[in-house]
Amino acid sequence: MATVETPRPDQNVMVKEMSWDPITRIVGSLGIHTEIDFTNSKVNKCYSTSMVFRGFDIFMKGIDPRDAHFITSRICGICGDNHATCSCLNQNMAYGVKPPPLGDLAFNLAESADYMFDHAIFNDCMANVDFCEQMVKETNPSLLEKAETTPSPGGDIHGYKTIADIMRALNPFTGEFYLETLHVARYTREMYCLFGGRHTHPSTILPGGCSADITHQTCTDYYVRLMRYIDYVKRTVPMHDDLYDFFLQELPGYDMVGFRETNLVNWGSFDDPDYVDYDYKTMTDWGRARYITPGVAINGELITTDLVEINLMIRIMLGSSYFDDWTDSTTPLVTKDPLGNPVDPRHPWNKRTLPKPQKRDYADKYSWVVSPRMYDKRTDTEVCCDTGGGPFARQWCTAKAGLVDFGYVKATGHSIQMVLPRTASAPEMEIEWHVPEKSNAIERDRARTYHQAYSALIGLHCLERALKEVRAGRTKSWNDFTVPDTAVSVGFHEAARGVLSHHMVIQDGKIENYQPYPPTPWNASPRDTNGTPGPYEDAVQNTPIFEENGPENFKGIDIMRAVRSFDPCLPCGVHMYDAKGRVKKVMHTPTGLA
Amino acid sequence: MATQTEFVPGQHDTEAVTAHVLWMTIGLSCEGDSVAMTSATNPSLEDIITQAIPGMPKVVIHNQVIAYEVGDEFIQAWFDAEEGKLDPFVLVIEGSVPNENISGEGYFTGFGVKPDGQPITLNEWIDRLAPKAAAVVAVGTCATYGGIPAMKNNPTGAMGVPDYLGWDWKSSAGLPVVCIPGCPAQPDNMTETLLYLALHLAGLAPVPELDEALRPKWLFGRTVHESCNRAAFYEHGDFATEYGSDHRCLVKLGCKGPVVKCNVPVRGWVNGLGGCPNVGGICMACTMPGFPDKYMPFMDESRNAKASTTLAKFTYGPLLRWGRNRSIKNNYDKEPEWRHNRSELTTGYQKNW
């Protein structure tokens, strides 16, 4: 992290406090509060804050565990289906039930459609508006001039001759690609609804399997839309590559925008029905059989792909959030996991929520978001990891682990190779995503577009398997179960924008503790008990300023790109004060302190 | 040149009006209604923004999920509305309203900050803007009736907009709070109502007819069961015994459709596809004022349903099923006997050749 507060004596330093609240074009309430050094074009400090508190884990205590997916879906309006799915994986473990293969495949088909939808709408109707012609004209006019005369290397494939043509296609509500993506974001949700019933709060995703009426028709309706999407992706990926490469080439140092150490978390997603049995004791094996490999990276090194080990590393810290510490007043509910491993009092199974609303104070408590961290026993530290907005961490870990190979997609140890089959308007196409050197805004955005292809190929593979089941008459997609009196369980999944876990403790057949940890607390967390800033804060604090506007007309575009690269989803927000800013201090010489 | 034809009365004047939609997503919610709104097709978001329907005013939608502007540039519209600079405007609330009387010096949800740096709460925004709004629309069950954040044992004292403003409250244009429940609200139900209100404010459509729970009657007049493609199985006393491949009526598996007002079985979810019992999912009553507590646990059959399903199952249901199946098998599944390839005409026509 970079915190520079004392200017050198020979400099006049113009420091301004600015906040953006709310950050728009994301889901939820996020505020970003910064201190910017305009003399040196960099961000000194950043605070990320969320304005909303609802208290799900409080009002879920005591309810029937079978209601958990219906309730937790409502945590988020864009990852609601991810929550419902995660809750069902969790309940499957608690009840000891495994759905029939078609049930597992239906989950995969629904969730891959969700990723296809989510990455499409977030890329080109939200995040890439920061790269559109209108925006670049307002923030970096000279860069736009350059874009007008720069040919797109992939122009023959995607149809946009210059980089400026790409930018124009992304203008909101007028750009051709923006409008096409709005449409794509609808038919991909139709695909979701074929297996999930409704988006974003599904009606057919249940513990024990899927209750959708799955027939040949369901599969056909999915198939035609999927192939249309693959056709779209063949243009999308090279178009985004051209756009992002242009920024890296024309603005040297742009790879530091949103930069963080490569500290990543990803729980993996899409279970293979041949391997998964939902038992905690075998979770290491079926976790590694996922179509996206789970993993944790610390300082650029993949340290584990074992979901059991990952589970035991999780710690929930408070620090700057509006909660009292539960460890002062409660005894741990779970001291050993089902394998007999010790469980920490700060682990989600033992977390209790004690809210305490209070004034916002950046020197003390300023957010409703808590701070999850990964405990690294090698160094005895709680490491602040991010999800890279989802795709970045998923592909990073999957590529490095080299375990995935299902024909259309192969992880090589340093890259992911993908083959997109022939579609209506384009021949077969191969693309390859390489593990980038840095974890930064551009690479998070780039990973997301490659993940559109990855998700579509998981969908295609699972559809072929589902068709085999349906054609063989194996249409059962749900198995019965009973709720035990006591259970300790966990569901690990990936929301589109990153890690999602649900931890549950059942006592007397009712929920005693239910702790959902979506990607947002990981990414948007405020400073923790150790004073370690959260990933948005850290990434923004590392961000150099490339915007051509001075302090008077500053829009903060580089900061916006850094924050949006994480695909924020807070049914929470980032705050910058008024656009003109508030001059905090203009220092001429340091006063006294040397 | 002659002036352009008017397809609706006063079209040139009404289309010159600019109506603003201030869509607040900062109630206690998941923003699922805003996200769902982007999937609407009848009308779509673009249809509204580009004035696709003759006579409709120009509509500017201020919504944080789709806005180009950020931070204070985005919030400015709310201050402008407060100062009377945006007229007319429709205030859309998404999410339930917390009871900020109990949050002490803190807050449960806010939007923008006051000069002292503390957040402006949703409640304060409603107090400032509701008296000036041409209409207040509550979208999603959180905003209409409280929904999930207002469950028993919730720490925030959450409630719906009519609970906060009063069920008898009327806007400056004389409209009560318009409620579009659903968790999330069905996408087209939201955009269609907004279009309707835009046309109403332009004088082109009458006051929307609302029921006792402030829902538009044309959308919420029927129960899920009354529109469900599985309802006949109920009539036959023929009920699904497992989720998924069993396509019969889901009431014994927890479907609450018979006592829930909602049009999803006929409207589907996105562009006519998807839904709840019509595609295999139990209705969990997400449009209802009593949601969720009065319908939990969702996967169990309710006591009333037990009595009624038992009646259907052991009395008239099997008789109806037997009689109908028999007449299909013996009569309606068979073609009339005059369709054949023999060398004679037996249709009843007297041929003259």
Interface residues (C-beta under 8 A of the other chain):
Chain A: S19 W20 D21 P22 I23 T24 R25 I26 V27 G28 S29 M51 V52 F53 R54 G55 I58 F59 K61 G62 I63 D64 R66 D67 F70 I71 R74 I75 C76 G77 I78 G80 G103 I121 C125 M126 V129 Q134 M135 P172 F173 L179 L182 A185 R186 Y187 R189 E190 Y192 C193 L194 G196 G197 R198 H199 T200 H201 P202 S203 T204 L206 G208 G209 C210 S211 A212 D213 I214 D221 Y322 P355 K356 P357 Q358 K359 R360 T475 K476 S477 W478 D480 K555 G556 M560 P571 G573 H575 M576 Y577 D578 A579
Chain B: T25 I26 L28 S29 C30 E31 G32 D33 S34 V35 A36 T38 S39 T41 S44 L45 E46 I49 Q64 V65 I66 A67 Y68 E69 V70 G71 D72 E73 F74 I75 S103 G104 E105 G106 Y107 F108 T109 G110 F111 G112 V113 G117 Q118 P119 G147 I148 P149 M151 K152 N153 N154 P155 T156 A158 C183 P184 E242 Y243 G244 S245 H247 V264 G268 W269 V270 N271 L273 G274 G275 C276 V279 G280 G281 I282 C283 M284 C286 P292 M296 P297 F298 M299
